[in-house]
């Protein structure tokens, strides 16, 4: 395992980072953080409102600040925002400070999970299927480039994925 034993979960929105991260942190007796939730708590507003007032660029800057704070913690499981890997400095922070696990989800599964989700700012701009496909094309190479491990979530129950991650990192 890497130096600080932090575990960072990356992947597209809807891939299960938060749900899996909570369970994983309990099984490993580590503190759990969700970068979006930490950001919301700091600012006192939700992610869609940050997007509305500051745009994606403003959100990404604030996300970067939160990530810098979170990677300095020890022995944590962190569920990251899906776009956190868009910044090279964020990718470097993740890679250098913990084990990066890419939760790879099937596009059809993501579309199915996201079709009724009104809380995701990037999905409010048009056809969900087209947006998910575009995000996969843009982000998958970045997820793959920095991940220490890649775990497919396709046709697996949550606990199966958690146990697979535990086996990988031991």
C-alpha positions in Angstrom: 0.0 0.0 0.0 1.1 3.6 -0.6 2.5 5.7 2.2 -0.6 7.1 3.9 -3.0 4.2 3.2 -5.7 6.6 2.0 -8.1 5.2 -0.5 -9.5 7.5 -3.2 -12.5 6.4 -5.2 -12.8 7.9 -8.7 -15.3 7.3 -11.4 -18.3 8.9 -13.2 -21.3 10.2 -11.4 -23.5 7.4 -10.4 -20.7 4.8 -10.3 -21.3 4.2 -6.6 -18.4 6.1 -5.1 -20.2 7.4 -2.1 -22.3 4.3 -1.3 -19.3 2.0 -1.7 -17.0 4.4 0.1 -19.2 4.5 3.2 -19.3 0.7 3.4 -15.6 0.3 2.6 -14.6 2.8 5.3 -16.5 0.9 7.9 -15.0 -2.4 6.9 -11.5 -1.0 7.0 -12.1 1.2 10.1 -11.2 4.4 8.3 -12.9 7.8 8.3 -15.1 8.5 5.3 -15.3 11.7 3.3 -17.2 12.7 0.2 -15.5 15.7 -1.5 -18.8 17.1 -2.7 -20.4 16.9 0.7 -17.3 18.5 2.4 -17.5 21.3 -0.2 -21.3 21.8 0.5 -20.7 21.9 4.3 -17.9 24.5 3.9 -19.9 26.8 1.7 -23.4 26.2 3.2 -24.9 25.6 -0.3 -25.3 22.5 -2.5 -23.3 21.7 -5.6 -26.1 22.7 -8.1 -26.2 26.2 -6.5 -22.4 26.5 -6.7 -22.6 25.6 -10.4 -25.5 28.1 -10.9 -23.6 31.0 -9.3 -20.0 30.3 -10.1 -20.2 28.0 -13.2 -18.3 24.8 -13.6 -14.9 26.7 -13.5 -15.7 28.2 -10.1 -16.9 24.9 -8.8 -13.7 23.1 -10.0 -11.5 25.7 -8.2 -13.4 25.2 -4.9 -13.2 21.4 -5.5 -9.4 21.7 -5.8 -9.1 23.6 -2.5 -11.2 20.9 -0.7 -9.1 18.1 -2.3 -5.9 19.7 -1.0 -7.3 19.7 2.5 -8.6 16.1 2.3 -5.4 14.5 0.9 -3.6 15.8 4.0 -5.7 13.6 6.2 -4.4 10.2 7.1 -6.2 6.8 6.9 -9.3 7.9 5.0 -11.6 6.7 2.3 -12.5 9.5 0.0 -15.3 9.5 -2.6 -14.4 12.1 -5.1 -16.6 14.1 -7.5 -16.7 12.6 -11.0 -14.9 15.5 -12.6 -12.1 15.9 -10.0 -9.7 14.2 -12.4 -10.1 16.9 -15.1 -7.4 19.0 -13.3 -3.8 17.7 -13.6 -3.0 19.0 -10.2 -5.9 17.1 -8.7 -4.7 13.9 -10.5 -1.2 14.4 -9.1 -2.6 15.0 -5.5 -4.6 11.8 -5.7 -1.8 9.7 -7.2 0.8 10.9 -4.7 -1.2 10.6 -1.5 -3.1 7.3 -1.6 -4.4 4.3 -3.5 -6.6 5.4 -6.4 -9.4 3.0 -7.3 -11.5 3.6 -10.4 -15.0 2.3 -10.2 -15.8 1.5 -13.8 -19.5 1.4 -14.6 -21.3 0.3 -17.7 -22.8 3.3 -19.6 -26.2 1.8 -19.7 -26.1 1.3 -15.9 -25.1 4.9 -15.5 -27.8 6.2 -17.8 -30.4 4.1 -15.9 -29.2 5.4 -12.5 -29.0 9.0 -13.6 -32.2 9.4 -15.7 -34.3 10.6 -12.8 -31.6 12.4 -10.9 -32.3 16.1 -10.8 -29.4 17.0 -8.5 -26.6 16.7 -11.0 -25.8 20.0 -12.7 -24.0 18.5 -15.7 -27.1 16.5 -16.5 -29.4 19.5 -16.7 -28.0 20.6 -20.0 -29.6 18.1 -22.4 -30.0 14.5 -23.3 -28.7 12.3 -20.4 -27.6 9.5 -22.7 -25.6 11.8 -24.9 -24.1 13.5 -21.9 -23.0 10.2 -20.2 -21.5 8.9 -23.4 -19.5 12.2 -23.8 -18.3 12.2 -20.2 -17.2 8.5 -20.5 -15.3 9.3 -23.7 -13.6 12.4 -22.0 -12.9 11.0 -18.6 -12.3 7.3 -18.9 -8.7 7.8 -20.2 -8.0 10.1 -17.2 -9.5 7.6 -14.7 -7.5 4.8 -16.2 -4.3 6.8 -16.3 -4.2 7.5 -12.5 -5.9 4.5 -11.0 -3.9 1.9 -9.1 -6.8 -0.5 -9.4 -9.8 -0.7 -11.7 -13.0 -2.4 -10.4 -15.9 -3.1 -12.7 -19.3 -2.6 -11.0 -21.2 -4.3 -13.8 -23.6 -7.0 -12.6 -22.1 -6.9 -9.1 -23.7 -6.2 -5.7 -22.3 -3.5 -3.6 -20.7 -5.9 -1.1 -19.1 -7.8 -3.9 -17.4 -4.7 -5.1 -16.3 -3.7 -1.6 -14.8 -7.2 -1.0 -13.0 -7.0 -4.3 -11.5 -3.7 -3.4 -10.3 -5.1 0.0 -8.7 -8.1 -1.7 -6.9 -5.8 -4.2 -5.4 -3.4 -1.6 -4.3 -6.0 0.9 
